[in-house]
Each structure stands twice: as structure tokens, then as C-alpha cells.
Amino acid sequence: MEGDPTLRLRIFDLNCWAIRYLSKRRQERVRLLGDTLRRESFDLVLLQEVWSEQDYSDLKVKLAGCYPFSHYFRSGVIGSGLCVFSRFPILDMLLYQYSLNGYPYMVRVGWVCREPGSRAGVSLGVTAPLLSLSLQLHAEYCREKDAYLPHRLVQAWELAQFIRHTSKAADVVLLGGDLNMHPEDVGIRLLRGWTGLRDAFAEATRFEGRKNGCTLVPDNCFTDKSELLPFPLGIRIDYILYKAISSFTVKCEELKTTTGPAPGTDIPFSDHEAVIATLHIQRQGQPVGATLGTADPALADVVTEARTEVGVGLRAAQRQRYSSGRMAVLALLLLLLQAVAALGTLAGLGTEQPFPKLSFCLLAFLALGVLALSTALHLFHTMEVKMLHGTEDQMWMALRALQERP
């Protein structure tokens, strides 16, 4: 590649919380976001939770002069919520859906959205091809009793494998998004350890913004304060992670977070603070090869911890599968008994008493509903068991390989 061997790359990452009819002052916030992005003119913008394609279209029109390249990743019932705007050409796009993403009967956590991860190959002029990933992992909701931890660990593991297998053609890997994990959580340690990604907050030469880089803070007017009671300063769950491959080096010159309302307004862009990073990318001499991060001696302990949590989730899923299967069998037996009773009535048995048709029909409809619901749950938990068991096996194989290394 020819040209200037150095490049300063400014990245803007934000969980927009833009759900039509549900998010407060959504249109106003999207308009403010578009004005800011057009004024600041970043190199790469990664957005999550843009659930309305109309919002994306409005942003695309407004930002066309500054970001000539953009893409919205369509998925699920109402979309993936993921989109990217770039000053550089986008070479290719790929949407990856995690095998597990919460429970379909937990409507409030947005299972229909199927929060996926997206990949966009971006050409940084003549300097370096960039593998950019914008994503969102499943939310925690309750730290003391986190029922979604096994699913989130499966997502982190799949994401780590995805990065390792798709980054070979790139010189720089960039990941931005709402990972819904604290920096010390096992999922983050697994993702970073297995891929070699570096945390822009920890590596930044200069930092400006919320203390400790927190992106979900209690003084945000859109935040549920009760969820942050154990964390008076807030939590850091939005990240920009990066690494260089081959003959390039990457350093984080500056990292910023927004600090409340957008300039000149009384509202912030979202219930999350935005993360803004300035990366310095420089080309070195000869290629040095990919850094996969598997030489870290502590990585085996991280994989063991993650595998243990996945095993806990596996046993819970097996119990739920058994319970739903037993309920389906009981509903089926009830339907069979009703069928026998109906046949007996048709055959002339028990004609001395009137047949309770209304009660019989109501009970039959109830049994059919229970049978359908329990069968669907049994199939879901069967699939969940298979996915958790498969991930546990993969982690065991990876752990064994790590332990056998000299």
C-alpha cells in the first residue's frame, strides 16, 4: 500500500435507545444526534438500538455530505438496531446472529429484536483495511440474579471466535458497542483474552468525560435509577476495543465520553453516554503476524471460569426442558381423557346425565393452549441445551489446548 503510513481515526460509538413509540423524545434526540455528527465529522460512526429504519433513513439523508458510506443491518422482527456511517468506502458487510439471545417469553427484554453483531469491512483510504464490528450483547437486568449470564457468555465466546476467524484479511480490528458487561466481568476478560483486543479506555493517553469512563449513569434523565443503586457513579458497559494485525500499530491518543445533555439542549442523546476515541494508526516495517492472545497464562483460568458459568446455565436449561416436557405430556393426557369421555358419550354411555358441553370445550381449549405453549418451550429449551452444551465442549477443547501448550 502506498501513501502516508500514518492515520488518525476518530470513532463515535453510541447506544441510541431509539425505539419507536417507546423511547422518550426519540425523534428530537435523533435529530440532535444527526446535527452533532454532521458538525463533528467523525471518520467512523457505530450506532446501536436504532430500531426504526425511518430514523436511519433520516440520518442517512442528513449525513450524506459527511459520511458518504453507510449501512443498516436488517434482522429480526423490527430490525437489528445496528448501523454504521463511514467517511471511507465500505468494502463488505456481514450480519452474525448469536445462537442464544435470551428467552422468547421474556417480552420486556426485546427477544424479537435478536440483538446480533455486525461486521463491516472498511477501507481506510490507502493506509489499511479495517475490520469494524458494531454489536450489542444481551443485557444483565439484575446483577444479583443474572439469568442471562450463560447466554451472554455464549455470545462473547461466539464473538471472540468470529473475530479470530474473520480478521485475517484485515490490518486493524475495531469493535464498538454496548457489551452489557462490566470491565472486570468474565465475559469481557474472555473476549479480550481470546482475541487480543485492547480497551481504548485503559490504553488512552488522554481521557475526558465521566469518571471511570462510565456510560450508564444515574443522573441521566432517561436512566432507571433503581437499577444503578449499587453503583452511585454509574457503570461502564459501552466499549471501543481495537488491535493491530500484521505490520501496523494502533494507539489510542484520546478517549472521551459525553457528559449529559447535548450542547445547547436539556436532554442527552440517549440513556447511554457516547464513547469517542481517536486512534493513531501507523504502518511499521515487515509484517509481524497476528496477535491472537492465547499465550496469556491467565487465559486458561478465564476460560475455566466461563465454562463453569455455561455449565450452570446448561443444567438450568435441562431442568426447564424437563419441566416443559412434563407439562406437555400432562396436557396431552388430559386431551386424551377428554377424547375418551366424548367417545363414551357418543356411544350412548352416561346418557342419564346431560353432557356438559361448555365446560368440556373450555377445558379442551385450555389443554390445547397448555400443550402448544409447553411444546414450544420444550423445543426452545432443547435448542438452548444443545447450544450451551456445544459451547461448553468448545471451551473444553480450547482449555485443553491451552493447558497442553509449553
Residue, then its C-alpha position, 0 to 999 in steps of 0.5 A: m500500500e502506498g501513501d502516508p503510513t500514518l492515520r488518525l481515526r476518530i470513532f463515535d460509538l453510541n447506544c441510541w435507545a431509539i425505539r419507536y413509540l417507546s423511547k422518550r423524545r426519540q425523534e428530537r434526540v435523533r435529530l440532535l444526534g444527526d446535527t452533532l455528527r454532521r458538525e463533528s465529522f467523525d471518520l467512523v460512526l457505530l450506532q446501536e438500538v436504532w430500531s426504526e429504519q425511518d430514523y436511519s433513513d433520516l440520518k442517512v439523508k442528513l449525513a450524506g455530505c459527511y459520511p458518504f458510506s453507510h449501512y443498516f443491518r436488517s434482522g429480526v422482527i423490527g430490525s437489528g438496531l445496528c448501523v454504521f456511517s463511514r467517511f471511507p468506502i465500505l468494502d463488505m458487510l456481514l450480519y452474525q446472529y448469536s445462537l442464544n439471545g435470551y428467552p422468547y417469553m421474556v417480552r420486556v427484554g426485546w427477544v424479537c429484536r435478536e440483538p446480533g453483531s455486525r461486521a463491516g469491512v472498511s477501507l481506510g483510504v490507502t493506509a489499511p483495511l479495517l475490520s469494524l464490528s458494531l454489536q450489542l450483547h444481551a443485557e444483565y437486568c439484575r446483577e444479583k440474579d443474572a439469568y442471562l449470564p450463560h447466554r451472554l457468555v455464549q455470545a462473547w465466546e461466539l464473538a471472540q471466535f468470529i473475530r479470530h476467524t474473520s480478521k485475517a484479511a484485515d490490518v486493524v480490528l475495531l469493535g464498538g458497542d454496548l457489551n452489557m458487561h462490566p470491565e472486570d466481568v468474565g465475559i469481557r476478560l474472555l473476549r479480550g483474552w481470546t482475541g487480543l483486543r485492547d480497551a481504548f479506555a485503559e490504553a488512552t493517553r488522554f481521557e475526558g468525560r465521566k469518571n471511570g469512563c462510565t456510560l450508564v449513569p444515574d443522573n441521566c434523565f432517561t436512566d432507571k435509577s433503581e437499577l444503578l443503586p449499587f453503583p452511585l457513579g454509574i457503570r461502564i458497559d459501552y466499549i471501543l476495543y481495537k488491535a493491530i494485525s500484521s505490520f501496523t500499530v494502533k494507539c489510542e491518543e484520546l478517549k472521551t465520553t459525553t457528559g449529559p445533555a447535548p450542547g445547547t439542549d436539556i436532554p442527552f442523546s440517549d440513556h447511554e453516554a457516547v464513547i469517542a476515541t481517536l486512534h493513531i494508526q501507523r504502518q511499521g516495517q515487515p509484517v509481524g503476524a497476528t496477535l491472537g492472545t492465547a499465550d496469556p497464562a491467565l487465559a486458561d483460568v478465564v476460560t475455566e471460569a466461563r465454562t463453569e458459568v455455561g455449565v450452570g446455565l446448561r443444567a438450568a436449561q435441562r431442568q426447564r426442558y424437563s419441566s416443559g416436557r412434563m407439562a406437555v405430556l400432562a396436557l396431552l393426557l388430559l386431551l386424551l381423557q377428554a377424547v375418551a369421555a366424548l367417545g363414551t358419550l357418543a356411544g350412548l354411555g352416561t346418557e342419564q346425565p346431560f353432557p356438559k358441553l361448555s365446560f368440556c370445550l373450555l377445558a379442551f381449549l385450555a389443554l390445547g393452549v397448555l400443550a402448544l405453549s409447553t411444546a414450544l418451550h420444550l423445543f426452545h429449551t432443547m435448542e438452548v441445551k444443545m447450544l450451551h452444551g456445544t459451547e461448553d465442549q468448545m471451551w473444553m477443547a480450547l482449555r485443553a489446548l491451552q493447558e497442553r501448550p509449553 
